[in-house]
Amino acid sequence: MPAPSQATLYRLVTALARPGELPTGPVRPIPASFDGRAFTPTTALRPGEQVQVDTTRLDVLALFDDGTLARPELTIAIDVATRAILAAVLCPSATKAVDAALLLAEMAVPHPARPTWPSILRMDHAPALPHQQLTTLDERLAGAAARPVVLPETIIVDRGKVFVSRAFTAACESLGISVQPAPPFAPTAKGIVERAFGTINHLFCQHMPGYTGSDVTRRGPDTEKDACYSVPQLQDLLDEWLVHYHHRPHEGLRHPLMPRKALTPNQMWAALVAVAGHVPVPLTGHDYLELLPVRWQAITASGIRIHHRTYDADLLAPYRGQPSPITARSGKWEIHHNPHDVRQIWVRLPDGELTEIPWIHRDHVHQPFDDRTWQHIRTLALHGNSGDAEQYEADLTDALDQLMRRVHSGHATKTEQALLARTTHVPLPTARDPQHDSAPGADNPTEWDEDDSIDDLDDHPDTEDDGTDLPAPYTGFGLYDAYEEADKW
């Protein structure tokens, strides 16, 4: 009698194993149907027709800014028609709605090729792509990486609060993208993106130092000692690997005229673009501002007050105490805020443009900080708000400045270091004022809306916010800044 195959042997061992006898790791049986719903393969006939988005923890340990080792969170978007991974972003802590919203713009903006990459990774050297024809439509593709650029029509997401939040749905609406939540308890509805995570683990993660594996049976003995990359370094390596991935044949991609040949995502994109066409999407810094979370505030005589911070500028003089044209919001004004850096906001004036309004103490605090850091300062204040709002805000600003000085001098506590580690070094694309070129950036956004108050900070747990990435020790690594790339064109 012939010996069974390896796959059959593994199935028998799994069936015979009992809890505690074999370290098989977690097993989650996924039925082919649920509640009578049969499994139906997802199909798409043109790029961007359906894009699946999901988030998971990367199976690689990374060094965070507070010195801890942890697995960063990976969010990817994969096009069903071409199997192209349109965007992949690593976040040191839990992904927030604003990160998912800015991920949408990453899909439609050409990714620039790094100067140190091989020539084959550049679009003008990729034989499978119609580079000359595409460059005539979009000049940004001249120096782009050899990977597809697609603006989604429909995005399929799970029912996590990140993807059903107002910030994410409003960003999709501004870009003309439909959001389709997957049915509950039906993981096969997003089977393509789930399988893509397995591909990343198999072809990328397991070759990285600090690989943890999916369970303890696939983990090395010294994983913590092997981990040596920060999150920006892992992001740069992942960006380069993604270009190689799009040159790799995919068994799920077949051309009707060549059904026996597996195509690469680049080849399938080139074939479908020739039929469906390509429409370039020129995104500027102001487009990224539109994707930021929105709240509604009144413009008072002293400016705009948010969580005991005052934002003011001379250009607000005609609008102080005046209602906005938006009657549905009781005369409040539309405010866009950067959850990574609260040192400035953007208000939509009657001309329709978003105008930057700085915090009145912005020049006193030169490092980005978020609302959680501000709340920490309020809890440490020796005296409360005695009625003098201006003096109270000035005292909080001095306390924040002293905290930052302690962190930079090495005299801060571990809690204070971890607190500021979340709000440093990772830039968020925003428009910049020529006279004040701040570097917006932080790792852990805290999402707010018009219904939030300063007391709601306790509703946001700290378990996922214990650190962020370290700055790369050399210039060969760095996160892709979509705003800076869009500004170059």
C-alpha positions in Angstrom: 0.0 0.0 0.0 1.6 3.3 -1.0 2.4 5.8 1.7 0.0 8.8 2.0 1.0 12.2 0.7 2.4 14.8 3.1 -0.9 16.8 3.0 -2.9 13.7 3.9 -0.5 12.9 6.7 -0.9 16.4 8.2 -4.7 16.1 8.1 -4.6 12.8 9.9 -2.2 14.1 12.6 -4.4 17.1 13.1 -7.5 15.0 13.4 -5.9 12.6 15.9 -4.3 15.4 18.0 -5.8 16.2 21.3 -5.5 19.6 23.3 -2.2 19.6 25.2 -0.6 16.7 23.2 0.7 18.6 20.2 1.5 22.3 19.9 -0.6 22.7 16.7 -1.5 26.3 17.3 -4.9 27.8 16.8 -7.2 26.1 14.3 -10.2 28.0 13.0 -12.4 25.8 10.8 -14.0 27.9 8.1 -17.2 26.4 6.6 -17.8 26.6 2.9 -21.2 28.2 3.5 -22.9 30.0 6.4 -26.6 30.1 7.0 -27.3 28.5 3.7 -25.1 30.9 1.7 -23.0 29.1 -0.8 -19.4 30.3 -1.4 -19.2 32.3 -4.6 -15.8 33.3 -6.0 -15.2 37.1 -6.3 -14.7 38.2 -9.9 -13.8 41.6 -11.4 -13.3 42.6 -15.1 -11.4 45.9 -14.8 -8.9 47.4 -12.5 -10.4 49.0 -9.4 -13.8 47.4 -9.9 -13.4 45.7 -6.5 -10.6 46.3 -4.0 -10.4 44.4 -0.8 -8.9 46.1 2.3 -8.0 44.4 5.6 -5.6 44.7 8.6 -3.6 42.2 10.5 -0.5 42.0 12.6 2.8 41.4 10.7 4.5 38.2 11.8 7.8 40.1 12.4 9.0 41.8 15.5 10.1 45.4 15.1 11.9 47.8 17.3 9.6 50.6 18.5 10.6 54.1 19.6 10.3 53.3 23.3 12.8 50.4 23.0 10.2 47.7 23.1 9.8 44.8 20.6 6.3 44.2 19.1 4.6 43.2 15.9 3.5 46.2 13.8 0.1 46.3 12.2 -0.2 45.9 8.4 -3.0 47.3 6.3 -3.1 46.3 2.6 -5.5 46.9 -0.3 -5.5 44.3 -3.1 -7.2 44.7 -6.5 -9.4 41.7 -7.3 -9.0 42.0 -11.1 -5.2 42.1 -11.2 -4.3 40.7 -7.7 -2.1 43.8 -7.4 -1.3 45.0 -3.9 -2.1 48.7 -4.4 -1.0 49.9 -1.0 0.6 48.3 2.1 1.3 50.4 5.2 2.8 49.5 8.5 1.6 51.2 11.7 3.4 50.6 15.0 0.2 50.7 17.0 -3.4 50.0 16.1 -4.5 51.3 12.7 -6.9 54.3 13.1 -9.6 55.5 10.7 -7.4 58.4 9.5 -4.7 56.0 8.5 -7.2 53.9 6.5 -8.5 57.0 4.9 -5.1 58.2 3.7 -4.5 54.7 2.4 -7.1 55.4 -0.3 -5.0 58.2 -1.7 -1.9 55.9 -1.7 -3.6 53.7 -4.2 -4.2 56.4 -6.8 -0.7 58.0 -6.5 2.2 56.5 -8.4 4.8 55.1 -6.0 8.3 56.5 -6.8 11.1 54.2 -7.5 14.0 54.5 -4.9 17.3 55.6 -6.4 19.0 52.5 -5.0 16.6 50.0 -6.5 17.6 47.9 -9.6 16.5 49.2 -12.9 14.1 46.3 -13.4 12.0 47.7 -10.6 11.3 50.9 -12.5 8.3 51.2 -14.7 10.2 52.4 -17.7 12.3 49.2 -17.6 9.4 46.8 -17.1 8.7 45.0 -20.4 5.2 43.9 -19.3 3.9 47.5 -18.9 3.0 49.9 -21.7 5.1 52.6 -20.1 5.3 55.0 -23.1 1.5 55.1 -23.6 0.9 55.5 -19.9 3.4 58.3 -19.5 1.6 60.3 -22.2 -1.4 60.2 -19.9 0.3 60.7 -16.6 3.8 62.2 -16.4 4.2 61.0 -12.8 4.7 57.5 -14.1 8.1 58.4 -15.7 10.0 57.7 -12.4 7.5 55.4 -10.8 8.0 51.9 -9.5 6.8 49.0 -11.7 3.5 48.4 -9.9 -0.1 49.2 -10.9 -1.8 52.5 -10.0 -5.6 52.1 -9.6 -8.4 54.3 -8.2 -10.9 51.9 -6.6 -14.5 52.0 -7.6 -15.7 49.7 -4.8 -13.9 48.8 -1.6 -14.9 45.7 0.3 -14.1 45.9 4.0 -15.0 44.0 7.2 -17.1 45.5 9.9 -14.3 46.7 12.0 -14.9 50.2 13.5 -11.9 51.6 11.6 -13.6 50.9 8.2 -17.1 51.8 9.1 -16.1 55.1 10.9 -17.2 58.5 9.6 -13.6 59.5 8.8 -13.1 56.5 6.4 -16.5 56.6 4.8 -16.3 60.4 4.3 -12.8 59.9 2.6 -14.3 57.3 0.3 -17.2 59.6 -0.6 -14.8 62.5 -1.4 -12.9 60.2 -3.8 -16.1 58.8 -5.3 -15.5 55.3 -3.9 -18.3 53.0 -2.8 -17.9 51.1 0.5 -19.3 47.5 0.6 -19.1 45.8 4.1 -18.6 42.1 3.9 -21.3 39.9 5.4 -20.8 39.1 9.0 -19.2 35.8 9.9 -18.3 35.2 6.3 -14.4 35.3 6.0 -14.6 33.9 2.5 -16.2 37.2 1.3 -12.7 38.7 1.5 -10.8 35.6 0.7 -8.4 37.3 -1.8 -7.0 39.8 0.7 -6.8 37.1 3.4 -4.8 34.9 1.1 -2.5 37.8 0.3 -1.6 38.0 3.9 -0.4 34.4 3.7 1.6 35.3 0.6 3.3 38.2 2.4 4.2 35.9 5.4 5.5 33.1 3.1 7.5 35.2 0.7 8.5 38.2 2.8 8.1 37.8 6.6 9.8 34.4 7.1 13.0 35.7 5.5 13.2 38.7 7.9 15.1 38.7 11.2 12.6 38.6 14.1 10.1 36.4 12.3 7.6 35.1 14.8 5.6 32.7 12.6 1.9 32.1 12.8 2.3 30.0 16.0 5.0 28.8 18.4 5.8 25.7 16.2 7.0 28.0 13.4 9.0 30.4 15.6 12.8 30.4 16.0 14.5 30.0 19.4 15.9 33.6 19.5 13.3 35.7 17.8 13.7 38.6 20.2 17.5 38.6 19.8 17.2 38.5 16.0 14.9 41.4 15.6 16.8 44.4 14.4 14.7 46.5 12.1 12.5 49.5 13.0 9.1 50.1 11.5 10.4 52.6 8.8 13.0 50.1 7.8 10.5 47.3 7.5 8.3 49.6 5.5 11.0 50.4 3.0 11.9 46.7 2.6 8.2 45.9 2.1 7.9 48.6 -0.5 10.8 47.1 -2.5 9.4 43.5 -2.1 6.0 44.6 -3.4 7.6 45.6 -6.7 9.1 42.1 -7.0 5.7 40.6 -6.1 4.1 42.3 -9.1 6.6 40.6 -11.4 5.7 37.1 -10.1 3.2 34.9 -12.0 -0.1 34.4 -10.1 -2.0 31.2 -10.6 -5.3 33.1 -10.3 -4.6 35.4 -13.3 -5.4 34.0 -16.7 -5.9 35.7 -20.1 -8.7 34.4 -22.3 -6.3 33.9 -25.2 -3.7 32.2 -23.1 -5.7 30.2 -20.5 -2.7 27.9 -19.7 -0.3 30.7 -18.9 -0.3 32.3 -15.4 0.2 36.1 -15.7 1.8 38.5 -13.4 -0.2 41.3 -11.8 1.7 43.7 -14.0 0.8 41.7 -17.1 -2.8 41.5 -16.1 -2.9 45.2 -15.3 -1.4 46.0 -18.8 -4.0 43.8 -20.5 -7.0 45.3 -18.6 -5.8 48.9 -18.9 -5.6 48.5 -22.7 -9.4 47.8 -22.6 -10.7 49.8 -19.6 -8.2 52.7 -20.0 -6.3 54.7 -17.3 -7.4 58.0 -15.8 -4.7 59.8 -13.8 -5.8 61.3 -10.4 -3.7 64.3 -9.6 -3.8 64.6 -5.8 -2.3 67.6 -4.0 -1.7 68.5 -0.4 -5.2 70.1 -0.2 -6.7 66.7 -1.4 -5.1 65.0 1.6 -6.5 67.7 3.9 -9.9 66.7 2.7 -9.3 63.2 3.9 -8.6 64.3 7.5 -11.2 63.9 10.2 -13.8 66.6 10.5 -15.4 68.3 13.6 -17.7 71.3 13.8 -16.8 74.3 16.0 -17.9 77.9 16.6 -15.5 80.8 15.9 -15.6 82.9 19.0 -14.1 86.2 19.9 -10.9 84.5 21.0 -10.7 82.1 18.1 -11.5 78.4 18.0 -11.3 76.5 21.3 -10.7 72.7 21.2 -9.9 70.8 24.4 -8.5 73.9 26.2 -6.3 74.9 23.2 -7.0 78.1 21.3 -6.5 78.4 17.5 -6.5 81.9 16.1 -5.3 84.0 13.2 -5.9 87.5 11.9 -7.9 86.2 8.9 -10.6 85.0 11.3 -11.6 88.6 12.2 -14.6 88.9 9.9 -16.0 85.5 11.1 -15.7 85.9 14.9 -19.1 85.3 16.4 -20.7 84.7 13.0 -22.5 81.6 12.0 -21.2 79.5 9.1 -23.3 79.1 5.9 -24.0 75.4 6.9 -27.3 75.8 8.6 -27.6 72.0 9.1 -24.8 72.3 11.7 -26.4 75.1 13.7 -24.0 77.6 12.2 -20.8 75.8 13.3 -17.8 75.8 11.0 -16.2 72.8 9.4 -12.8 72.0 11.0 -10.3 69.5 9.7 -7.8 68.3 12.2 -4.6 66.2 12.1 -4.9 63.5 14.8 -1.1 63.1 14.7 -0.3 66.7 15.3 -2.8 69.1 17.0 -0.6 72.2 16.7 -2.8 73.4 13.8 -6.2 72.9 12.3 -7.8 73.8 9.0 -11.2 75.7 8.8 -13.3 75.9 5.7 -14.1 79.5 5.0 -16.9 80.8 2.8 -14.6 80.7 -0.2 -14.7 76.9 0.1 -10.9 76.5 0.7 -9.4 74.9 3.8 -7.2 77.5 5.6 -4.6 76.6 8.2 -5.2 78.1 11.7 -2.2 77.7 14.1 -2.4 77.0 17.8 -1.5 80.3 19.5 1.4 78.5 21.4 2.6 76.5 18.4 6.0 78.4 18.3 6.5 77.4 22.0 6.2 73.6 21.3 8.3 72.5 18.3 7.4 68.8 18.3 4.1 67.2 17.3 1.9 65.9 20.0 -1.6 64.4 20.1 -4.6 64.8 22.4 -3.6 61.9 24.6 -0.3 63.7 25.4 -2.3 66.9 26.1 -4.6 65.0 28.4 -1.6 63.5 30.2 -0.3 67.1 30.9 -3.7 68.1 32.2 -3.7 65.2 34.7 -0.3 66.3 35.9 -1.2 70.0 36.3 -0.8 71.2 39.9 -3.9 73.4 39.8 -7.0 73.2 37.8 -8.8 75.7 35.6 -9.5 78.5 38.1 -11.5 80.5 35.6 -8.6 82.2 33.7 -8.6 80.1 30.5 -5.6 81.9 29.0 -3.4 81.4 32.0 -4.5 77.8 32.3 -3.6 77.1 28.7 -0.2 78.8 29.1 0.5 76.7 32.2 -0.3 73.5 30.3 1.9 74.6 27.4 4.8 75.2 29.8 4.3 71.7 31.3 4.2 70.2 27.9 7.5 71.9 26.9 9.1 70.7 30.1 7.9 67.1 29.4 9.5 67.2 26.0 12.8 68.6 27.4 12.9 65.7 30.0 12.4 63.2 27.2 15.1 64.6 25.0 17.5 64.9 27.9 16.9 61.3 29.0 15.4 62.2 32.4 11.8 61.2 31.6 10.1 58.2 33.0 9.3 55.2 30.8 5.6 56.2 30.7 6.5 59.7 29.5 8.9 58.3 26.9 6.3 55.9 25.5 3.7 58.7 25.5 5.8 61.0 23.3 7.1 58.1 21.2 3.7 57.8 19.6 3.8 61.3 18.3 7.2 61.5 16.6 8.9 60.9 13.3 6.2 59.4 11.1 4.8 62.1 8.7 1.2 62.5 7.9 0.6 64.2 4.5 -0.8 67.6 5.0 -0.6 71.0 3.4 2.1 73.3 4.6 2.2 77.0 5.1 5.2 78.6 3.4 6.0 80.7 6.4 5.7 77.8 8.8 6.9 74.5 7.4 6.0 72.2 10.2 6.7 68.5 9.9 3.3 66.9 10.7 3.7 63.5 11.9 3.0 60.9 14.5 2.4 57.3 14.9 -0.8 56.8 16.9 -3.7 59.0 15.8 -6.5 59.5 18.2 -9.8 60.0 16.3 -12.2 62.6 17.4 -15.4 64.0 16.1 -17.8 66.8 17.1 -19.3 64.6 19.8 -16.1 64.0 21.6 -15.0 65.8 24.7 -11.8 65.8 26.7 -13.3 63.4 29.2 -13.8 60.8 26.4 -10.1 60.2 26.3 -10.5 57.4 28.8 -12.6 55.5 26.3 -9.6 55.0 24.1 -7.5 52.1 25.6 -3.8 52.4 25.9 -3.0 48.8 25.2 -2.2 49.3 21.6 -0.4 52.7 22.0 2.8 51.7 23.7 5.4 52.8 21.1 6.3 53.7 17.6 9.1 53.3 15.2 12.6 54.5 15.6 14.1 56.9 13.0 16.2 55.1 10.5 19.9 55.4 11.4 20.8 56.0 7.8 19.2 57.6 4.8 18.6 54.4 2.9 15.3 53.8 4.6 12.3 55.9 5.1 8.5 56.0 4.9 6.9 57.0 1.7 5.4 60.5 2.1 2.6 60.8 -0.4 2.3 64.5 0.0 5.9 65.2 -0.8 5.7 63.0 -3.9 2.5 64.7 -5.1 4.1 68.1 -4.5 7.0 67.2 -6.8 4.7 66.9 -9.8 
